Amino acid sequence: MSYEVTATRRRPQAFEALAGQEFVAETLKNAIQSQKIAHAYLFSGPRGCGKTSTARILAKALNCANGPTATPCGKCQQCLEITKGASTDVIEIDGASNTSVNDVRQIKDEVLFPPQSSRYKIYIIDEVHMLSTSAFNALLKTIEEPPPYCIFIFATTELQKVPATIKSRCQQFNFRLVPIERVKQLLAEAAAEINIKADDEALYWVARESTGSVRDAYTLFDQVAAFSGDHITYDKIRDKLGLVGVDRLNAIFEDAAQNKTQEALLKIDEFLQNGVSIEQFIVNCTDYLRSLLLIRAGITKEALLGQSRDRYSQVVLQAWNPIQLERALSILLQLYRDIRYSLSPRYELELAFSRLSWLSQYVSPSEVKKAIDEAKSLLMQGSKAPAMANGSQQAHAQPQNPSPRQFISMPQSEPVQAPQPQVSAAPASQPSPAQASASANPYLNRVITDLPRDTQPAPSSAPVRNIFAPPPASPAAESAPAQAAPSNHATAPLSAQTNNPPQFFNTQSVPPDMGTTTDDFAPPDPTPPDAAPSVSQPSFSYGGAVPPQQTAAATPNQSNDSSDFRSLAIKELSIRDPMIGSSLLQTGEWIKSGSSVTTQVSSTFLKMQLDSHAQNISAFLSELLGEKVRFEVVLKQIVAVAPIEQNAPVQVKILCDTFKGQIIGHSKKTEQEIANEAAQRNAEKAATENENATDEEDEE
Ligand SMILES: [Zn+2]
């Protein structure tokens, strides 16, 4: 007996035998039973799922000696001839090789002759979408009004290429891919027929490889049966088919999930050596990752997963969260698209697995957003705390600071009490830029403190406030006329410690009795009448760019005058000291209220800078306005600068550093303490003002 391939041997010969196309079979049977036979049928669907077989069964059903019948006998002459493909009245045409209009004209001519020995003359045209447009047009008329004995059955794998004019003249049937379980069942039957033992898993893989095409499955089965002997096992077919089973995928993905790049790459090499094609491997990997994603989504249905849930690696499932699994799957899907244009698909594959090995550290944008939100809410909590009212950093800083005078007279032998001993200890007389920028950031500063060359650790009591030092005074500032007044820059520290870095000259070194400067350090409390400029009652305002609510309060005329005054003042002061000028340019509107000119700045640093020159500016403005005024700078926002406490989350510190934001510490003070501090501050301020008044009188 000659060898017959399984696909031919097991070609369905009756509607009942059509696997996976029950709907089509049922409809056709009913149509035949009720004698409602169309003159044109169009079968569409993937290859190897039974279109041609169905066409032949239909032909038999119509031409069977017992017919038309839904159950052709398969034994009469017509049935036998059709089965063999030898019937003169059932003409099978391959549309792919008979595409021209002449081929169709030949059909048209033949149609005119009635069937020789059968009831119907049946044309089965396969791959009908391959016909040319003119061929289709030539066919239209024939299909629409064929002779009553003539029936057309078209089959196509690409329905979208069939013209709508043809489709609308046909009864359409859509064939579907056969489910893997059904294919596996068919294969088991086929194996049993030829007395071959076949393991379930092996048949599963053959069915899976066929992707729902029964013909493909049979063809592959024949191939597998040929080299497997009388027992088809997974191990035998695995390498031959280039399959990468779930166990091997588990192994390689466990390596990737555990960041064992080397092992993963070695395994890939092994697979490729064994003849696994790269495409095949990627396909298997994507199947695998999809199954893992489904498992993580709570799906346990074996038909969807392809394997029992238990066969998938728990290591990978635990190492990667769904977001990382999605990412892994998308890397491999992209890889599949990329390799067809790649210089070296193998490199692409290795690169992909190298990336997968780092996937555990992959942070998705949504996770980043969540982290930022958390950090933000921490920062917001800080700003909401009652102690964080306007300028409350002073409340923190002042009580713990040593008095400026103490500080200045401090002998060098006690550097621990100095605000920045680590800087003093550094041999360089000028700070490096890194140090300078570090000094503006408590967090960075602490990092610098930890550097090995810093022999002396920063005392924990060192007030962070002191770190905010102004940049080295420029020569212009030193020579400015206003600088003749007692100044922090000119006098004390230089005489005391000449080789100290300029950081030492910070705002804290200003003695409290020197003019009005101290007032600037004790910032306006929300309540005191004169310290906090009353926005609602400006007697005069000097137009600035920033605060809208204040410009609204001023009439346009005033605003014009005031901005003239502001720009004039800035211009003049810039000539005397460019640094002051540039700082002043960043101030908001200038508001004159009583004997003070107030403006707002948005950064603490700017406020510190301007505060250190407030005396000079006040003097200049007084001269310009012809009356004694005091220049005051307030922070625009409710922003507090306080030492970042040790227990502040490191993320907050990093965020503050990275985004150069305002640093808002956590306050642990009780409301009572805050109230006490405010009272104390008010008392100090009142005392200082009295003192100032006395000084001014003395000067006059
Ligand atoms: Zn028959």
Residues whose N, C-alpha, C, O or C-beta is under 5 A from the ligand:
A	BS01	ZN	C64 A65 N66 P72 C73 G74 K75 C76 C79
